[in-house]
Amino acid sequence: MKLWNYLKNKMQKNLQQKVCEGDASMTFEEMIVFAEEFSKELKGFRCCAILCQSEMAASMALLSCFAAGVAALPLSQRYGELHCNKILDAIGPDAVITDQDGDFRIVYIKDSTYVEPDVHPALIMCTSGTTGVPKGAILSETNVITNVSDIAEYFNIDSSDALLISRPLYHCAVLTGEFLTALVKGTKIRFYSGTFNPAVVLKMLKDYDITAFCGTPTLLSMMARFKRKSDADVLKHICISGECMSMETGLSIAEAFPDAEIYHIYGLTEACPRVAYLPPNKFKKNADCVGIPLRSVSLKIVSADGSLVGKNEIGVLWVRGDNVMAGYYKNPQKTNEVLKDGWLCTGDLALFTDEGFLKIKGRNDDLIIKAGMNIYPQEIESALKLDYRVKDVFVRGYTDDKLGVQIELNITGDFSDVSEVKDLCRINLSAYQVPTRINLLDEIPKNGSGKIIRR
């Protein structure tokens, strides 16, 4: 339980600092006491899923798992019941910690299929790629400690700051880069578990004197457009991650929040997740870059033939360090595909600029990340194909200079106009999956083998 000891020792330096949500609050000291007491209820468990409506409750469950030495499997209700059930089926935990009906409790799972990996997980963070099939990244205590301490080393927040966390702890960037880092730095934490609304978030920043906020380019550019001159002037620290960001978008965010130092950061779940960051003093000239590797991280960019590329040449990014996962849970084939001689293949296309900064050019697969949500084209396509009018369909992401990453739907079928397709999407898709742009086509281009040409 070295992770719990690490966190506890850091939290004890700021025992009266608070974690809040709505009208509820707990001091760091109370969080420690609760976690150690509730951890006794987890005795004998190997892995517990965490599924809470309140992110503050989820944080309490998470710390309890760390204190008990039990692998934590975060879930998020914001992704829906089907998504959660896929993960539960894939990992097979012993129990679920939940706050359903306002009662913080443990729900036991009969006939658990969980098998302890060779490396004990502190976390199993699920990432699904383009197929929507869950892959559980095994993150050890060493992985987490390494990444949190690296982030804490450069992220210039302290006990005088207040961090608003508006995204679920299901995301590794939020769990590690926001929640755990704030605990280590002694920063006040306020959770917001509601649906993202830029006007609501801006009001919270002002009402609660929030000085630090993290989000995707899409979220922050929306806030920048909604922001009035008097809003959010208290913000001193902004972290941007989760999507490729254009120079134009970065500069518009900087203009909207002139008093904030802005970090453009990059990572992936398999690296726990942080890999690189752009220092704030470099942001305005290099807003579309994600900067330099963390102190414990090594990077290389490799061409198709396996050779290292030169500056300004695009290749696939590989990462090495003590933050890199042990592998995918019960999936040696996928593990061997991405882990080679201690290096992790990110699948992201990238380059090094003349200044030596890392720039991400795009994903090497079809996964769409919109407003921090992982969106799988095949899931949308499968849902729409259930309607008898649909003949063929494919979905892809695109980047709008003002709106950021958006969803495009290309469809053929028995529809009189696009409005009918819009109605179909609203009925059959989750709100975050509904496309922004719909193209009603006569035919969808395919290659010689009959597969849709996606790129």
Salt bridges, closest charged atoms under 4 A:
GLU36 OE2 - LYS8 NZ 2.84
GLU37 OE1 - LYS40 NZ 3.23
ASP94 OD1 - ARG46 NH2 2.68
GLU116 OE2 - HIS120 ND1 2.62
ASP150 OD1 - ARG295 NE 2.74
ASP161 OD1 - LYS236 NZ 3.52
ASP161 OD1 - HIS237 NE2 3.33
GLU178 OE2 - ARG167 NH2 2.71
ASP207 OD2 - LYS203 NZ 2.53
ASP231 OD2 - ARG228 NE 3.32
ASP233 OD1 - LYS227 NZ 3.56
GLU261 OE2 - HIS237 ND1 2.78
ASP288 OD2 - LYS359 NZ 3.17
GLU337 OE1 - LYS334 NZ 3.70
ASP348 OD1 - ARG363 NH1 3.78
ASP365 OD1 - ARG363 NE 3.35
ASP366 OD1 - ARG455 NH2 3.12
GLU379 OE2 - LYS86 NZ 2.98
GLU381 OE1 - ARG454 NH2 3.00
ASP387 OD1 - ARG389 NE 2.87
ASP392 OD2 - LYS446 NZ 2.76
GLU408 OE2 - ARG396 NE 2.64
GLU408 OE1 - ARG437 NH2 2.63
ASP414 OD1 - LYS391 NZ 3.81
ASP423 OD1 - ARG426 NH2 2.32
